């Protein structure tokens, strides 16, 4: 159990905004809360270390400890209605595609409480009917990932209870069809006073949640025969009490009942919608074109959209508060502590500096609670030695994992939320423990390398986030002389990508892309749930998992998911470079090109005599590492882009991205291969520069580990000097630039 943990209801706040903090503390004593500004998040003793500045705040005091719990698992809740209670005979049915058929107590549809009511469930013995304390199973296990019709029926006249299952579609050699019946001794009490739950028995957590796809649950007011129960009835049939049509309002939280009673429901914990159903033909890949073939919802017992914790304290951002990276720092008397980061932007419509850093909060949330399966004894020993955080998602999956992980049923996680504790979005968190020298930081802790370096160089900066760009577009950037990304701005909505594109290419903005594998995946945000995002991992890309055929279009907005490159917007068209290769968390160096010594770009290397740059760093040991981006004019790199340096001598574990591999010997673009088919020329990071419209410019470094080299040797190094040259030139007055 983590001693104390929490989250905030917002990540980006401006003066005048209120932010709420929600805490769960296992301690018996009160905990304290205080406000700090985060400067450096690297626990490596060879690095600048963990640096923070305490800031006075009205919430800084003690608070009583209390435990707050999380109920994972998705389902549909339909409010109570007399239509569910005023039944004597009934049939309850659904079509399912179970992904964990051996798990017991999985609700298909339930209207039960306090020993009253009825429920259709599945478990190791197949479909099961429950009436009060009575249970009746088919006695045959269901087949995993195959469509099956399941039902239960009760006839009041004969007191006969029946349960059945019948495979549909391509049956092959399946032998899991069957039914069972029994006569009850007494008439049951069907009036539980509860509404209907779909995909759960009690709505209390994962133990009773269904795993798999489910479509068209139906309730009839008579006991249908086995032959009738095998077939799905029309919503207009006289005996239909309710039929829930999941193909309606797919992008919403609403679940529509298509019958005459309007018994509509609402999803809880956001299961996956726009799923190919039992009637999917493959003729249409976009669910918007034929929604009736996408009438299934995929439920999981570990889905989450919000922890739904109560608020412990709030903080209203005061006027004049310095823009920056902050955290609510929590501590228990016995040593348990947490730091909940948030980002303070300038007051809307105002700036505090000429230079702006955009924090990639979309990427942070997509990676939220990534379990890397690397929490070994060696990892924990290193964390303890450095005073780093030891609570990893590998050990504490309680708050739901990331979209780089799998659900308990083996399907990829496509939804993520910031309304939960995010263990890997903490200062001092190590993502990777590859030896005792490299820091092994990703995301926020790695991005603080840039923040600490800016502070050390006396470069004033404002902070904005992806969410700000998504909400306000390029206008929120327009007043800045220069804007920089951090290490890994990978995930973007159309609006946030447009903001970067318009700022750099249309509004005369000057952009520094200081990372790698940026602007890569397309995500969608939920229209009703703030801070909740969706990723479909369609064709192409280095993917943690692959979407099922027919399920490449986002449910949230109906757009084609996957890579921005496959949506006609390769990263090269924005920053001049785009993802080309990935390896382990190791870095190499760049070698300068002839163009870096001459021409209009020579100022970038003023004060640098080295041909080799970046052969050092806290991230992977070198400035060019882990994930690399290359320039490629066939993919949109502007014609006037100049490659100033390219990395080389990468380790053998670096591979070309999938979207560039055409065959076992050919790549895109087609080039002559080295022996064995290894596409060496494409495995590199390029540093490029180019001018854009109205005095704008773009400087890109093409490597995730680049910023880890900035603070090396106290910031006295060639990577630091080059970057400082660019920033100071970009933010200089126009006549000086």
C-alpha positions in Angstrom: 0.0 0.0 0.0 1.3 3.4 -0.9 1.3 5.5 2.3 0.0 8.7 0.7 -1.0 9.5 -2.8 -3.2 12.0 -4.7 -4.1 13.8 -7.8 -5.5 17.2 -8.9 -8.6 17.9 -11.0 -6.6 20.0 -13.4 -3.1 20.0 -14.8 -3.0 23.5 -16.3 -4.1 26.5 -14.3 -3.9 30.3 -14.7 -4.2 33.1 -12.1 -7.8 33.1 -10.8 -8.3 29.4 -11.5 -9.1 27.0 -8.6 -7.4 23.6 -8.5 -8.7 20.8 -6.3 -6.5 18.1 -4.7 -7.8 14.7 -3.8 -5.7 12.6 -1.4 -5.7 9.1 0.0 -3.6 8.6 3.1 -3.1 5.3 4.9 -1.5 7.1 7.9 -3.2 7.4 11.2 -1.7 10.9 11.9 -2.5 14.0 10.0 -0.4 14.8 6.9 1.0 18.1 5.8 0.6 19.9 2.5 2.8 22.7 1.1 3.5 24.3 -2.3 6.8 24.0 -4.2 8.0 25.1 -7.6 9.8 22.2 -9.3 13.2 23.0 -10.8 14.9 19.7 -11.3 13.5 16.2 -11.0 16.7 14.0 -11.5 17.6 11.9 -8.4 21.0 11.0 -9.9 23.6 12.2 -7.5 25.8 13.2 -10.4 23.1 15.4 -11.8 21.8 18.8 -10.5 19.7 16.6 -8.2 16.2 17.2 -7.0 15.6 20.9 -6.8 12.5 22.8 -5.6 11.7 26.1 -4.1 9.0 26.4 -1.4 6.3 28.9 -2.2 3.9 30.4 0.4 0.3 29.1 -0.1 -2.9 29.4 1.8 -3.4 25.6 1.8 -0.1 24.9 3.5 -1.1 23.2 6.7 -2.1 19.8 8.2 -5.1 17.7 7.1 -6.7 14.5 8.5 -5.6 11.3 6.9 -8.3 9.2 5.2 -8.3 6.3 2.8 -10.0 6.7 -0.6 -10.5 3.7 -2.7 -10.8 3.0 -6.5 -13.5 0.9 -8.1 -12.1 -0.3 -11.4 -14.3 -1.9 -14.1 -16.7 -0.6 -16.7 -20.4 -1.2 -17.0 -23.7 0.5 -17.9 -26.1 1.8 -15.3 -29.8 2.1 -16.1 -31.9 3.9 -13.4 -34.5 2.0 -11.4 -37.9 1.7 -13.1 -41.1 -0.1 -12.4 -40.7 -1.8 -15.8 -37.9 -3.9 -14.1 -40.0 -4.7 -11.0 -43.4 -5.3 -12.5 -42.5 -8.6 -14.0 -43.9 -12.1 -13.4 -42.3 -14.0 -16.3 -39.3 -12.7 -18.3 -36.4 -13.4 -20.6 -33.1 -11.6 -20.3 -30.6 -12.1 -23.2 -27.5 -10.6 -24.9 -24.9 -11.4 -27.5 -21.4 -11.6 -26.1 -17.8 -12.1 -27.2 -16.2 -13.2 -23.9 -12.4 -12.6 -23.5 -12.1 -14.2 -20.1 -14.8 -16.9 -20.1 -13.2 -18.8 -17.2 -13.5 -15.9 -14.8 -16.4 -16.4 -12.4 -19.2 -14.0 -11.5 -19.2 -11.8 -14.6 -22.4 -9.9 -15.0 -24.1 -9.7 -18.4 -27.2 -8.0 -17.1 -28.3 -7.7 -13.5 -31.3 -6.3 -11.5 -30.5 -7.7 -8.1 -30.1 -6.5 -4.5 -30.6 -7.9 -1.0 -31.4 -11.4 -2.2 -34.1 -10.2 -4.6 -34.2 -9.8 -8.3 -32.5 -11.6 -11.2 -29.2 -11.6 -13.1 -27.7 -13.2 -16.2 -24.0 -14.0 -15.6 -21.2 -16.1 -17.1 -18.4 -18.1 -15.5 -16.4 -21.3 -15.9 -19.6 -23.3 -16.4 -20.9 -21.0 -19.2 -24.0 -18.9 -18.9 -25.6 -18.8 -15.5 -29.1 -17.6 -14.4 -29.6 -16.2 -10.9 -32.9 -15.5 -9.2 -32.5 -14.6 -5.6 -30.1 -17.2 -4.1 -30.8 -19.7 -6.9 -28.2 -20.3 -9.5 -28.4 -22.4 -12.6 -25.6 -22.9 -15.1 -25.4 -24.4 -18.6 -22.5 -26.6 -17.5 -20.4 -25.9 -20.6 -17.6 -23.4 -20.8 -17.9 -20.6 -23.3 -15.4 -20.2 -26.1 -13.0 -17.3 -25.8 -13.4 -14.5 -28.4 -16.3 -16.1 -30.3 -19.8 -14.6 -30.6 -22.4 -16.4 -28.5 -26.0 -15.7 -27.6 -26.7 -16.1 -23.9 -30.1 -15.9 -22.1 -32.1 -16.8 -19.1 -35.9 -17.2 -18.9 -38.4 -17.6 -16.1 -42.0 -18.7 -16.5 -44.2 -17.7 -13.5 -46.9 -20.2 -14.3 -44.6 -23.3 -14.2 -41.9 -21.7 -12.0 -39.5 -23.0 -14.6 -36.1 -21.3 -14.9 -34.0 -21.8 -18.1 -30.5 -20.7 -19.0 -28.8 -21.2 -22.4 -26.0 -20.3 -24.7 -25.8 -20.7 -28.5 -22.8 -19.9 -30.8 -23.5 -17.6 -33.7 -21.7 -16.8 -36.9 -18.9 -19.1 -38.0 -19.2 -22.0 -35.6 -16.4 -24.3 -36.9 -16.2 -27.3 -34.5 -17.6 -25.5 -31.5 -19.5 -27.6 -29.1 -20.4 -25.1 -26.4 -24.1 -24.8 -27.2 -26.4 -25.9 -24.5 -29.2 -25.1 -22.0 -30.4 -26.2 -18.6 -33.6 -25.8 -16.7 -35.0 -26.3 -13.2 -38.3 -25.8 -11.5 -38.2 -23.5 -8.5 -39.9 -24.5 -5.3 -41.5 -21.2 -4.6 -42.2 -18.0 -6.7 -39.2 -15.6 -6.4 -39.3 -12.0 -5.6 -38.3 -10.2 -8.8 -38.7 -6.7 -7.4 -35.3 -5.8 -6.2 -36.0 -2.0 -6.4 -32.8 -1.6 -8.4 -32.1 -0.4 -11.9 -30.4 -2.6 -14.5 -26.7 -3.0 -14.6 -25.2 -4.2 -17.9 -21.7 -5.9 -17.8 -21.7 -6.0 -14.0 -23.6 -7.8 -11.2 -23.4 -5.1 -8.5 -21.4 -2.2 -9.9 -19.0 -2.4 -6.9 -15.7 -3.2 -8.7 -13.8 -5.5 -10.9 -14.7 -8.8 -9.3 -18.2 -8.9 -10.9 -17.5 -7.0 -14.1 -17.7 -8.7 -17.6 -14.7 -8.8 -19.8 -15.4 -8.8 -23.5 -17.7 -7.4 -26.2 -21.4 -7.2 -25.5 -24.2 -6.1 -27.7 -28.0 -5.7 -27.7 -29.1 -6.8 -24.2 -32.8 -7.4 -24.2 -35.5 -7.9 -21.6 -38.9 -9.5 -22.4 -42.0 -9.7 -20.2 -42.5 -13.4 -20.9 -40.5 -16.6 -21.0 -39.4 -17.1 -24.6 -38.8 -20.6 -25.9 -35.3 -21.8 -26.5 -35.7 -21.4 -30.3 -37.0 -17.8 -29.7 -34.2 -17.0 -27.3 -31.5 -18.0 -29.8 -32.7 -15.2 -32.1 -32.6 -11.5 -31.4 -36.1 -10.0 -31.4 -37.2 -6.7 -32.9 -37.4 -3.8 -30.6 -41.0 -3.4 -31.7 -42.1 -6.9 -30.5 -45.1 -6.8 -28.2 -43.2 -8.5 -25.3 -40.1 -6.3 -25.4 -39.6 -4.3 -22.2 -36.2 -3.0 -23.1 -33.6 -3.4 -25.8 -30.3 -1.4 -25.5 -28.8 -0.3 -28.8 -25.1 0.5 -28.4 -24.8 1.7 -32.0 -26.6 5.0 -31.0 -24.7 8.0 -29.7 -21.4 6.1 -29.8 -19.3 9.1 -29.0 -21.2 9.9 -25.8 -21.7 8.4 -22.4 -25.3 7.7 -23.2 -26.7 4.2 -23.8 -30.0 4.4 -25.6 -32.9 2.0 -25.1 -34.6 1.5 -28.5 -37.9 0.2 -27.1 -41.1 2.0 -26.2 -40.2 2.7 -22.5 -37.0 4.8 -23.1 -35.0 3.1 -20.4 -31.8 4.8 -21.3 -28.6 4.3 -19.4 -25.1 5.7 -19.0 -21.6 4.1 -19.1 -19.5 4.0 -16.0 -15.6 3.9 -16.3 -15.7 4.4 -20.0 -15.6 1.0 -21.8 -14.5 0.9 -25.5 -17.3 1.8 -28.0 -17.4 1.7 -31.8 -16.4 -2.0 -31.6 -17.1 -4.3 -34.5 -20.2 -6.3 -33.6 -21.4 -9.9 -34.4 -22.8 -8.7 -37.7 -19.6 -6.8 -38.8 -19.1 -7.5 -42.5 -15.8 -5.6 -43.1 -17.4 -3.6 -45.9 -17.1 -0.4 -43.9 -14.1 0.5 -41.7 -15.5 3.8 -40.5 -18.2 3.2 -37.9 -19.9 6.4 -38.8 -20.8 5.0 -42.2 -22.5 1.9 -40.9 -23.0 2.2 -37.1 -25.3 -0.8 -36.9 -22.3 -3.0 -37.5 -20.4 -1.4 -34.6 -23.1 -2.0 -32.0 -20.8 -3.7 -29.5 -19.1 -2.3 -26.4 -15.9 -3.9 -25.1 -16.1 -3.9 -21.3 -13.0 -4.5 -19.1 -12.8 -5.2 -15.4 -9.9 -2.7 -15.1 -11.3 0.3 -17.0 -11.3 3.7 -15.3 -12.3 7.2 -16.3 -12.1 8.9 -12.8 -11.1 7.8 -9.3 -14.0 9.9 -8.1 -12.2 10.8 -4.9 -13.5 13.6 -2.7 -11.5 16.9 -2.5 -9.2 17.4 0.5 -8.1 21.0 -0.2 -8.2 23.6 -3.0 -5.9 26.4 -4.2 -6.8 29.5 -6.1 -3.9 30.6 -8.2 -3.0 34.2 -7.1 -2.6 37.1 -9.4 1.0 37.5 -10.4 2.1 33.9 -9.6 5.1 33.1 -11.7 4.4 30.7 -14.5 6.2 27.4 -13.9 6.0 23.8 -12.9 4.6 23.3 -9.4 3.6 20.6 -7.0 1.5 20.1 -3.9 4.0 18.4 -1.6 2.4 15.9 0.9 4.2 14.3 3.9 3.3 12.0 6.7 5.1 12.1 10.0 6.5 8.7 9.5 8.1 9.6 6.2 5.6 8.8 3.5 5.3 11.6 0.9 4.0 12.5 -2.5 4.3 15.4 -4.9 1.3 16.2 -7.2 2.5 18.2 -10.2 0.6 20.9 -11.9 1.5 23.7 -14.4 0.8 27.4 -13.9 0.4 29.4 -17.1 0.3 33.2 -17.3 -3.1 34.9 -17.0 -5.1 34.4 -20.1 -4.3 37.0 -22.7 -1.0 37.9 -21.0 2.7 36.8 -21.1 5.4 36.9 -18.4 8.3 36.2 -20.8 9.2 36.2 -24.5 10.0 32.5 -24.4 7.5 29.7 -23.8 7.9 26.0 -23.0 5.0 23.8 -24.0 4.6 20.9 -21.5 3.3 17.7 -23.3 0.5 16.9 -20.9 -1.3 14.8 -23.6 1.7 12.5 -23.8 2.0 12.4 -20.0 -1.6 11.2 -19.7 -1.3 8.7 -22.5 1.7 7.2 -20.7 0.1 7.6 -17.3 1.0 4.7 -15.0 3.0 2.8 -17.6 4.0 -0.6 -16.2 7.3 -1.3 -17.8 7.9 -4.7 -16.1 11.3 -3.5 -15.0 10.8 -3.1 -11.3 13.5 -5.6 -10.4 15.7 -5.9 -7.3 18.3 -3.9 -9.2 15.8 -1.1 -10.0 14.7 -0.9 -6.4 18.3 -0.9 -5.1 19.1 2.0 -7.4 16.0 3.9 -6.5 16.7 3.4 -2.8 20.4 4.4 -3.2 19.4 7.6 -5.0 16.4 8.5 -3.0 14.2 8.1 -6.1 10.5 7.1 -6.0 10.0 3.4 -5.4 6.3 3.2 -6.1 5.9 2.0 -9.7 2.8 0.9 -11.7 4.4 -2.6 -11.8 3.9 -2.9 -8.1 0.8 -0.7 -7.8 -1.6 -1.2 -10.7 -4.5 0.0 -8.5 -5.2 3.2 -10.4 -5.3 1.7 -13.9 -2.4 1.3 -16.3 -1.4 3.2 -19.4 -2.2 2.9 -23.1 1.2 1.2 -23.4 -0.2 -1.7 -21.3 -2.9 -4.4 -21.7 -6.2 -4.9 -20.0 -6.5 -8.0 -17.8 -8.2 -9.8 -20.8 -5.2 -9.1 -23.1 -6.7 -6.3 -25.1 -4.8 -3.1 -25.5 -5.8 -0.1 -23.3 -7.1 2.6 -25.5 -8.5 5.1 -23.0 -6.6 7.1 -20.4 -7.5 9.7 -17.8 -5.7 12.3 -15.7 -8.3 12.0 -12.9 -6.3 9.5 -10.9 -2.8 9.4 -9.3 -0.2 9.2 -12.0 2.8 7.4 -10.4 5.3 8.1 -13.2 4.5 11.8 -13.4 6.5 12.7 -10.3 9.8 14.3 -9.7 12.4 11.7 -8.9 10.7 8.9 -10.8 13.0 6.7 -12.8 11.5 5.0 -15.8 14.5 2.9 -16.6 17.3 1.6 -14.5 20.0 0.8 -17.0 23.1 0.9 -14.9 24.0 3.2 -12.1 25.4 6.0 -14.3 22.5 7.1 -16.5 19.5 8.7 -14.9 16.9 6.8 -16.9 14.2 9.5 -16.8 11.2 9.9 -19.1 8.5 12.5 -19.4 8.1 15.0 -16.6 11.3 14.2 -14.7 13.3 14.3 -18.0 11.6 17.5 -19.1 12.8 19.1 -15.8 16.3 18.8 -17.2 15.3 21.6 -19.6 13.6 23.6 -16.8 16.7 23.4 -14.6 18.9 24.4 -17.4 16.8 27.4 -18.3 16.9 28.5 -14.6 20.7 28.1 -14.5 21.1 30.2 -17.7 18.8 32.9 -16.5 16.4 32.5 -19.4 12.9 33.6 -18.4 10.2 31.3 -19.6 6.4 30.8 -19.5 4.7 27.5 -19.3 1.8 26.3 -21.4 0.5 22.8 -22.0 -1.0 20.8 -24.8 -4.4 21.3 -23.3 -4.0 25.0 -23.6 -3.0 24.7 -27.3 -5.9 22.4 -27.9 -8.4 24.9 -26.3 -7.0 28.1 -27.7 -5.1 27.3 -30.8 -2.1 29.2 -32.2 -3.4 32.4 -30.6 -2.1 31.4 -27.2 1.4 31.1 -28.7 1.3 34.1 -31.1 2.8 36.7 -28.7 5.9 34.6 -27.9 9.2 35.3 -29.8 10.1 31.6 -29.4 8.4 28.4 -28.3 10.1 25.1 -27.3 8.9 21.6 -26.9 10.4 19.3 -24.3 11.7 15.8 -24.8 8.8 13.9 -26.1 5.7 15.7 -27.5 4.4 12.5 -29.1 0.6 12.6 -28.9 -1.6 15.3 -30.3 -5.2 16.2 -31.1 -5.8 17.9 -34.4 -6.2 21.2 -32.6 -2.9 21.0 -30.6 -1.1 20.0 -33.8 -2.6 22.8 -35.7 -1.5 25.3 -33.1 2.1 24.3 -33.4 1.9 24.2 -37.2 0.2 27.6 -37.5 2.6 29.2 -35.0 5.7 28.0 -36.8 4.7 28.1 -40.4 2.1 30.9 -40.7 2.5 33.3 -37.9 6.2 33.9 -38.0 6.9 32.0 -34.8 10.2 30.5 -33.9 10.0 26.9 -32.7 12.6 24.7 -31.0 11.7 21.1 -31.2 14.0 19.7 -28.5 12.9 16.1 -28.4 12.3 13.0 -30.4 9.4 10.9 -31.7 7.2 14.0 -31.6 3.9 14.8 -33.3 3.5 11.1 -34.0 0.2 9.6 -32.8 -3.3 11.1 -33.2 -5.5 11.1 -30.1 -9.1 12.2 -29.5 -10.5 13.9 -26.4 -13.9 13.0 -24.9 -16.5 15.6 -25.5 -18.2 15.1 -22.1 -15.3 14.0 -19.9 -12.5 16.6 -19.5 -9.0 15.1 -19.3 -10.0 11.7 -20.9 -8.3 10.7 -24.1 -8.5 7.9 -26.7 -5.8 6.3 -28.9 -6.5 3.7 -31.6 -3.3 2.0 -32.7 -4.1 1.5 -36.4 -1.8 0.4 -39.2 1.9 1.4 -38.9 4.0 2.7 -36.1 6.0 1.1 -33.3 3.0 0.0 -31.3 2.5 -1.4 -27.9 -0.5 -3.3 -29.2 -2.6 -3.3 -32.4 -6.2 -2.4 -32.8 -8.5 -5.1 -34.1 -9.5 -5.0 -37.8 -12.3 -2.5 -38.3 -11.6 -0.7 -35.1 -9.2 2.0 -36.3 -11.6 4.9 -36.0 -11.9 6.8 -32.7 -15.1 6.4 -30.9 -14.7 9.8 -29.3 -14.7 11.9 -32.5 -15.1 9.4 -35.4 -11.7 10.3 -36.9 -9.2 7.8 -38.3 -6.8 6.9 -35.5 -3.2 5.9 -35.6 -0.2 7.9 -36.9 -0.5 11.5 -38.0 1.7 10.4 -40.9 -1.2 8.1 -42.1 -3.5 11.0 -41.7 -1.5 13.0 -44.2 0.5 15.0 -41.6 4.0 13.5 -41.2 6.1 15.1 -38.4 8.6 16.3 -41.0 6.1 18.8 -42.3 6.1 20.6 -39.0 9.5 20.2 -37.4 11.6 19.1 -40.4 12.3 15.7 -38.8 10.2 12.7 -37.9 10.5 9.4 -36.1 12.8 7.0 -37.8 14.4 4.6 -35.3 14.1 3.3 -31.7 16.5 1.3 -29.5 17.1 0.8 -25.9 17.7 3.7 -23.6 21.2 4.4 -24.8 22.6 7.5 -26.5 25.2 8.3 -29.0 26.6 11.6 -30.4 26.1 13.9 -33.4 28.7 14.7 -36.1 28.4 18.2 -37.5 28.0 18.6 -41.3 29.8 21.0 -43.5 26.8 23.3 -43.6 27.2 23.9 -39.8 30.5 25.7 -40.3 29.4 28.1 -43.1 26.5 30.1 -44.4 23.6 31.6 -42.6 23.5 29.0 -39.9 27.0 29.3 -38.6 25.8 31.5 -35.7 24.2 28.4 -34.2 27.7 27.0 -33.4 29.3 30.2 -32.2 31.8 29.3 -29.5 31.8 25.6 -30.5 34.9 24.2 -32.2 34.0 20.5 -31.7 33.0 18.3 -34.7 31.5 15.8 -32.3 28.8 17.1 -30.1 26.6 15.5 -27.4 28.8 12.5 -26.6 27.6 12.8 -23.0 24.4 13.2 -21.0 22.3 12.1 -18.1 19.8 10.4 -20.5 21.3 7.3 -22.0 24.8 8.7 -21.9 24.5 10.7 -25.1 22.4 13.5 -26.7 21.2 11.3 -29.6 19.4 8.2 -28.2 16.4 6.0 -27.5 14.1 7.4 -30.2 15.5 9.3 -33.2 14.0 11.6 -35.8 15.4 12.2 -39.3 15.0 14.8 -42.0 13.3 13.4 -45.2 12.1 15.7 -48.0 9.9 12.9 -49.4 7.9 13.1 -46.1 7.6 16.9 -45.9 10.9 18.3 -44.7 11.0 21.8 -46.3 13.2 22.3 -49.2 15.1 25.0 -47.4 15.9 22.9 -44.4 19.6 22.5 -43.6 20.9 19.5 -41.8 23.5 20.8 -39.3 24.5 17.5 -37.7 23.6 13.8 -37.8 24.0 11.1 -35.2 26.1 8.0 -35.8 27.5 4.9 -34.2 24.2 3.7 -32.7 24.0 0.4 -31.0 22.9 -2.7 -32.9 19.5 -2.8 -31.0 18.3 0.3 -32.9 15.7 -0.6 -35.5 13.9 1.2 -38.3 10.2 2.2 -37.6 7.7 -0.2 -39.1 6.1 2.4 -41.4 9.4 2.8 -43.3 9.9 -1.0 -43.8 8.4 -2.0 -47.1 9.8 -5.5 -47.5 12.5 -7.4 -45.8 15.1 -5.6 -48.0 13.4 -2.3 -49.0 12.6 0.8 -47.1 10.6 3.9 -47.6 12.2 5.9 -49.2 13.8 3.1 -51.2 17.5 3.1 -50.7 20.4 0.7 -51.2 20.6 -1.7 -48.3 23.6 -2.8 -46.4 24.4 -6.6 -46.2 21.7 -8.3 -44.1 19.1 -5.7 -44.9 19.9 -3.3 -42.1 18.8 0.2 -43.2 21.8 2.0 -41.7 21.3 5.3 -43.5 17.9 5.8 -41.9 19.0 5.1 -38.3 20.0 8.6 -37.2 18.9 11.8 -35.5 19.2 15.0 -37.5 19.6 18.5 -36.2 17.9 20.8 -38.8 17.2 24.4 -39.2 15.0 26.2 -41.6 13.3 29.6 -42.0 9.5 29.9 -42.3 7.1 32.7 -43.3 7.2 36.2 -41.9 10.5 35.8 -40.1 9.7 32.5 -38.5 12.1 29.6 -38.0 12.4 26.0 -36.8 15.3 24.4 -35.0 14.9 20.6 -34.4 17.2 18.2 -32.6 15.4 14.8 -33.3 16.2 12.9 -30.1 14.4 12.1 -26.9 17.7 12.1 -24.9 18.8 15.6 -26.1 17.7 17.6 -23.1 19.5 15.2 -20.8 22.7 16.6 -22.1 21.9 20.3 -21.4 22.8 20.3 -17.6 25.9 18.1 -18.1 29.0 19.6 -16.5 27.0 22.4 -15.0 25.7 23.4 -18.4 29.2 24.0 -19.8 29.1 21.9 -22.9 28.6 22.1 -26.6 24.9 21.0 -26.6 24.2 23.6 -24.0 26.0 26.3 -25.9 24.3 25.4 -29.2 20.8 25.5 -27.6 21.5 28.7 -25.8 22.7 30.3 -29.1 19.4 29.4 -30.7 17.1 30.5 -27.9 18.9 33.9 -27.4 18.9 34.6 -31.1 15.2 33.6 -31.4 14.1 35.9 -28.5 16.3 38.8 -29.5 14.7 41.9 -30.8 13.9 41.6 -34.5 16.6 44.0 -35.6 19.2 42.0 -33.7 17.9 38.6 -35.0 
